[in-house]
Structure formats: structure tokens, C-alpha cells
């Protein structure tokens, strides 16, 4: 894709057809500076059905769903509803006001997770698993800290020393993995099963999003950020494996072992919402231009946009389907995916945002 080619941003179309969150974010992140109406749109998002449906499920303790990391219900893992990290990050993506009570309640818990508090209750859905061994409990606490750091970084705590300290610790662990032989072969046999090597600390959707949200960390660790981009642009292994924690093998849903974007030879993404999330995060760390799969998907999707920049693929009868839990936080932003406009609004907005993040010139319609 030629980055010097201007991308058409359909501001008027998004303002008319985008729903509260897309209208707010288009005005805030895509429009030229000095736009009026932000406060009214923030109030509309706060009262939207999408935001209110999330807020009403939060407990006074700041917890959603009685768990921390769950996205989809799972009898095996004891997950009955979407958990705290995913709901918190979704509110951020929706543009819910940062001063809202939902954030204030959850912030207390998330900052507590960054501390060295070893209260077993802070393992939430993994309390029983954390009793297996001290190493299992330590691994689970590290995972929870990574998710909490990601959420708080995305919500705007860029300069908080607790976030910076935790973020650099996470980045150091991922950097050590990328420099080690484990980055080429991160597996180990465990009986008849293949597991992630216990000493491997590959990037995850959490750590990638955390780094993408912290420009200062990227500048301070430019070499690491470049290596991370290269790693996530390399073909991902298709080998099946689990993450062994104590006596239980966990699904590696959020682990990234290479390029997370799956495409066919024509550049059609298997999971468009996930592909756009990955491309946006890569763009935020300056790596989208070096990813062959990202370029394929962008070229395909942009070729399906009309002259105003609205995504209009032929024979679209339903909205793109999200199959991976990582994209829950950002898709859909439009409240109705069954309407003709709802099927295309999210992709239209996300393509314009990615174009801006990649430094392409913008033209407005």
C-alpha cells in the first residue's frame, strides 16, 4: 500500500450513520482540531444502551462477571459472564467518560492488582488453580498484572509511575523472550501434550495493546518495539499447544506467537474485526507497514471503499463476524449490526483511524 496516497475520511457519513461511540471517536480522533459538540456526544455515549448495559452489570466492588479475564462464558473455567478487564477496556473503546463512576470503582481494583498483594482472592476465577503451587500463583498474578496494566494504560494513565514501572517490567520479559532461542521454538513436551515452555514469555494481546498505548515507552525502548513488530509480522506457528499452570492446561487465547492475522491469497481476512484490531495496534507501534498480512488486508478492504471512503463490499448480507475474544473490546461500536449502515460503520471508521495512525494524508467528505 502506498502510504503517500490520501485516505478519504467520510466524516459526514459517520456523523449521520455511525452511532454514538463512532460519532464521538470520529470527531475526537479523525476530524481536524477545534471541532464542537464533543461534550454532547460524550453525554450521549454515557446514556447509550450499549454503555448502560455494561455499567448495570458492575458490582460496587468494581468487578464485572465475578471474574477478571473472562470474555465468553465457559463452564470449564467457571466463567458465567464477561469479566472485568474486557468490560473496562470496552468502555474505553466506546468513549465512555473517563470521570464516570464505573471507571472509578474499577481503577481501585486494577491498581491493587499492580501491587505485590498476594491475597488469593485477587486471582478471582483462578483461585483454585493458584493453590496448586507457588509458581502457578505467581504466574497467574503476573498475567493479571499484565491485563490490568494494559487496561489502565489504555484509559489514559500514561505517566503514572505505577503503570510505567509495571509496563517496563512486562516489556523487559517480552524483550528477553524475543532475544532468546525460545522465540523460534517456544514449546515443550509434557507427557503426551505440547505446552508453552515454562520460561517463555511471548507477547500477548494485553502486552501488545499496553505498548501501543504508551508512546513514551516506545520511544524509550525503540529497539525492543522494532523487534516486537518484526516478530508479529512473521508467520505464526500453527502447532497446537496449551499453557500449563499447575495441574491444568489453559487455552492460549491471548498469547501471540507471530502474526495473528489470517488471510487467504486474495487478502480476505478470516476474522475482519480481529485483523483490524491487530493492524491498529501494529500501526500504533509503527509496524503495520512492515507486516505483509496487514498490507494485504488493508489493500483489500480499502479497494472495497467507495469514493467517499465508506466501506461497501459487494454482496454484503451480514456484518463481519468476530470469532476471537480479543476483539470484544472494540467490535462492534455500532449498536445495530443488522441494519445496512450498521454492517459497514465499524469497518469504515476503523480503516480511517488506521490510515491516520499510519501517517497517510487524510481528505474529508
C-alpha positions in Angstrom: 0.0 0.0 0.0 1.3 3.4 -1.0 1.3 5.5 2.3 1.5 8.7 0.3 -2.0 8.1 -1.2 -4.6 10.1 0.7 -7.4 8.2 2.5 -10.9 9.6 2.3 -12.5 10.1 5.7 -16.3 10.1 5.5 -16.9 12.4 8.5 -20.4 13.4 7.4 -21.4 9.8 6.7 -20.0 8.7 10.1 -21.8 11.6 11.9 -25.1 10.5 10.3 -24.9 6.7 10.4 -22.2 5.8 13.0 -24.0 5.6 16.3 -22.9 7.5 19.5 -19.5 6.0 20.0 -18.4 6.1 16.4 -19.6 9.7 16.1 -17.7 10.7 19.2 -14.5 8.9 18.2 -14.6 10.2 14.6 -14.9 13.7 15.9 -12.3 13.3 18.6 -9.7 11.2 16.7 -10.2 11.8 13.0 -11.7 15.3 12.5 -9.4 18.4 12.3 -8.8 20.1 15.6 -11.3 22.6 17.1 -14.5 20.6 16.5 -17.6 21.5 18.6 -20.0 19.0 20.0 -17.7 16.7 21.9 -19.4 17.2 25.3 -22.8 16.5 23.9 -21.5 13.3 22.3 -19.8 12.1 25.5 -23.1 12.6 27.3 -24.8 10.6 24.6 -22.3 7.7 24.9 -22.8 7.7 28.7 -26.5 7.3 28.2 -26.3 4.9 25.3 -27.9 1.4 25.6 -24.5 -0.2 24.9 -22.7 1.6 27.7 -25.6 1.3 30.2 -25.9 -2.5 29.5 -22.3 -2.8 30.7 -22.5 -0.5 33.6 -25.5 -2.1 35.2 -23.6 -5.4 35.5 -20.8 -3.9 37.5 -20.7 -4.6 41.3 -19.9 -1.9 43.8 -16.5 -3.7 44.3 -15.6 -2.7 40.7 -15.9 -6.3 39.4 -17.8 -7.5 36.3 -19.0 -11.0 35.9 -17.3 -12.3 39.1 -14.1 -12.8 37.2 -11.1 -10.8 35.8 -10.1 -12.2 32.4 -13.2 -14.0 31.0 -14.8 -12.8 27.8 -17.0 -15.7 26.7 -18.9 -18.0 29.1 -17.0 -21.2 30.0 -18.3 -23.9 32.2 -14.8 -25.5 32.3 -13.2 -22.2 33.6 -16.1 -21.1 35.7 -16.9 -18.1 33.6 -20.6 -17.1 33.6 -20.3 -13.6 32.1 -17.8 -11.2 30.5 -15.2 -10.2 33.1 -13.7 -7.0 34.5 -10.7 -6.4 32.1 -12.8 -6.9 29.0 -15.7 -4.7 30.2 -13.4 -1.9 31.4 -11.5 -1.9 28.1 -14.8 -1.9 26.1 -16.0 1.2 27.9 -12.7 2.8 26.9 -13.3 1.9 23.3 -16.9 3.1 23.4 -15.6 6.5 24.6 -17.4 6.4 27.9 -16.4 9.5 30.0 -13.2 8.9 32.0 -14.7 10.5 35.1 -17.6 8.0 35.2 -18.3 6.0 38.3 -17.7 2.7 36.5 -14.0 3.6 36.0 -13.5 5.0 39.5 -14.8 1.8 41.0 -12.7 -0.5 38.8 -9.5 1.7 39.0 -9.1 0.8 42.7 -9.1 -2.9 41.9 -6.8 -2.6 38.9 -4.2 -0.6 40.8 -4.4 -3.1 43.6 -3.5 -5.8 41.1 -0.3 -4.0 40.2 0.9 -4.2 43.8 2.5 -7.2 45.5 -0.7 -8.0 47.3 -0.8 -11.9 47.5 -4.4 -12.1 48.6 -5.7 -15.3 47.0 -9.0 -13.5 46.2 -7.2 -11.4 43.7 -6.8 -14.5 41.5 -10.6 -14.4 41.0 -11.6 -17.2 38.6 -8.2 -18.9 39.1 -8.1 -19.1 42.9 -8.3 -22.9 42.9 -5.6 -23.2 40.3 -3.4 -20.8 42.2 -3.4 -23.2 45.1 -1.5 -25.9 43.1 2.0 -24.5 43.5 3.6 -21.1 44.4 4.8 -20.9 40.8 1.3 -21.3 39.5 0.0 -18.5 41.8 3.0 -16.3 40.7 2.3 -16.9 37.0 -1.4 -16.1 37.4 -0.7 -12.9 39.4 1.8 -11.8 36.6 -0.9 -12.4 34.0 -3.5 -10.4 36.0 -1.0 -7.5 36.4 -0.3 -7.5 32.6 -4.0 -7.3 31.9 -4.5 -4.6 34.5 -1.6 -2.6 33.2 -2.9 -2.8 29.7 -6.4 -1.6 30.7 -5.1 1.3 32.8 -2.6 2.4 30.1 -5.4 2.4 27.5 -7.6 4.5 29.8 -5.0 7.3 30.0 -2.7 6.6 32.9 0.4 7.1 30.7 2.6 8.9 33.2 1.5 7.2 36.4 4.7 5.7 37.9 2.9 2.5 38.9 1.9 2.0 35.2 5.3 2.9 33.9 7.0 0.6 36.4 4.8 -2.4 35.6 4.9 -1.7 31.8 8.7 -1.7 31.7 8.8 -4.9 33.7 6.4 -6.6 31.2 8.4 -5.1 28.3 11.6 -6.5 29.7 10.2 -10.0 30.0 8.9 -9.9 26.4 12.2 -8.5 25.2 14.1 -11.3 26.8 11.9 -13.8 25.1 12.3 -12.2 21.7 16.1 -12.3 22.1 16.2 -15.9 23.2 16.1 -19.2 21.3 12.6 -19.8 22.7 11.2 -17.2 20.3 11.9 -19.7 17.5 10.8 -22.8 19.4 8.7 -21.9 22.4 7.3 -25.4 23.0 8.0 -28.3 25.4 6.6 -31.8 25.6 4.5 -32.5 28.8 3.6 -36.2 28.8 1.6 -36.6 25.5 0.8 -32.9 25.3 2.6 -29.9 23.8 2.8 -27.0 26.2 4.3 -23.5 26.1 7.8 -23.6 27.6 7.6 -22.5 31.3 10.3 -20.0 30.8 8.8 -18.5 27.6 7.2 -15.0 28.0 5.9 -14.2 24.5 3.8 -11.2 23.7 0.1 -11.3 24.3 -2.9 -9.2 23.2 -2.6 -7.5 26.5 1.1 -6.6 26.3 0.8 -5.5 22.7 -2.1 -3.2 23.5 -0.3 -1.9 26.5 2.8 -1.0 24.5 0.6 0.5 21.8 -1.0 2.8 24.4 2.3 4.1 25.7 4.2 6.2 23.2 6.8 7.2 25.7 7.7 3.6 26.4 8.0 3.0 22.6 10.5 5.9 22.3 12.5 4.8 25.4 12.7 1.2 24.1 12.8 1.7 20.3 14.9 -1.3 19.6 12.5 -3.6 21.5 9.5 -2.1 19.8 11.0 -2.7 16.4 11.8 -6.4 17.3 8.3 -6.8 18.5 6.9 -5.5 15.3 9.1 -7.8 13.3 8.1 -10.8 15.4 4.4 -10.1 14.9 4.9 -9.7 11.2 6.5 -13.2 10.9 4.3 -16.2 10.1 2.6 -17.7 13.2 3.1 -21.3 14.1 0.0 -23.4 13.7 1.1 -26.0 16.2 -1.5 -26.8 18.9 -0.4 -26.3 22.5 -1.6 -25.3 25.9 -0.3 -23.2 28.8 0.4 -25.5 31.7 -0.4 -23.8 35.0 -0.2 -26.1 38.0 -2.2 -29.2 37.1 -4.3 -27.5 34.5 -3.7 -26.7 30.8 -5.1 -23.3 29.8 -6.1 -22.3 26.3 -3.5 -19.8 24.9 -6.3 -17.5 23.7 -4.4 -14.3 24.3 -0.8 -15.5 23.5 0.8 -14.2 20.3 3.3 -16.5 18.7 3.9 -14.5 15.5 1.5 -12.8 13.1 -2.1 -13.0 14.4 -3.8 -12.1 11.1 -5.1 -15.0 8.9 -5.8 -14.2 5.3 -6.3 -16.0 2.0 -4.3 -15.4 -1.1 -6.6 -12.5 -2.1 -6.2 -10.7 1.1 -9.5 -11.6 2.6 -9.2 -11.8 6.4 -10.6 -14.8 8.1 -11.7 -12.6 11.0 -12.1 -8.9 9.9 -12.6 -7.4 13.4 -9.6 -9.2 14.8 -7.5 -8.3 11.7 -8.4 -4.6 12.1 -7.6 -4.7 15.8 -4.2 -6.3 15.1 -3.4 -3.8 12.3 -4.4 -0.8 14.5 -2.1 -2.0 17.3 0.7 -2.6 14.9 0.1 0.9 13.4 0.3 2.4 16.9 3.8 0.9 17.4 4.9 1.8 13.8 4.9 -1.7 12.5 1.8 -2.1 10.3 3.7 -1.0 7.1 6.2 -3.9 7.6 3.5 -6.6 8.0 2.7 -8.4 4.7 -0.6 -9.7 6.0 -1.6 -6.3 7.3 -0.9 -4.8 3.9 -2.9 -7.5 2.2 -5.9 -6.9 4.3 -5.7 -3.1 4.1 -5.4 -3.2 0.4 -8.4 -5.5 0.1 -10.6 -3.5 2.4 -9.6 -0.1 1.0 -10.3 -1.4 -2.5 -13.9 -2.0 -1.4 -14.4 1.6 -0.2 -16.4 4.0 -2.3 -15.3 7.4 -3.4 -16.2 8.9 -0.1 -14.3 6.3 1.9 -17.3 4.3 3.0 -16.7 0.5 3.1 -19.1 -1.0 0.6 -18.1 -4.6 -0.3 -20.2 -6.3 -2.9 -22.9 -8.8 -1.8 -22.5 -8.0 1.9 -25.6 -9.6 3.6 -24.3 -9.5 7.2 -21.8 -7.7 9.3 -18.3 -9.2 9.6 -18.3 -11.9 12.3 -15.9 -11.7 15.2 -14.7 -15.2 16.2 -11.8 -14.3 18.6 -12.5 -12.9 22.1 -9.7 -10.3 21.8 -11.8 -8.1 19.5 -14.7 -8.0 22.0 -13.4 -4.7 23.4 -13.7 -2.8 20.1 -16.3 -4.6 18.0 -18.9 -3.6 17.4 -19.1 0.1 18.3 -22.2 0.5 16.2 -25.3 -0.6 18.3 -27.1 -2.4 15.4 -25.2 -4.8 13.1 -28.4 -5.9 11.3 -29.1 -2.6 9.6 -27.3 -1.8 6.2 -25.4 1.0 7.8 -24.5 -1.0 10.9 -22.9 -3.7 8.8 -20.3 -1.3 7.4 -19.9 1.5 10.0 -17.3 -0.2 12.2 -15.0 -1.2 9.4 -15.4 2.3 7.7 -14.4 4.0 11.0 -11.5 1.6 11.7 -10.0 1.9 8.2 -9.9 5.7 8.6 -8.4 5.5 12.0 -5.7 3.1 10.8 -4.9 5.4 7.8 -4.3 8.3 10.2 -2.2 6.2 12.6 0.0 5.1 9.6 0.6 8.7 8.6 -1.4 8.7 5.4 -2.7 12.1 4.2 -6.4 12.5 5.0 -9.1 14.0 2.9 -12.6 14.7 4.3 -16.0 14.2 2.8 
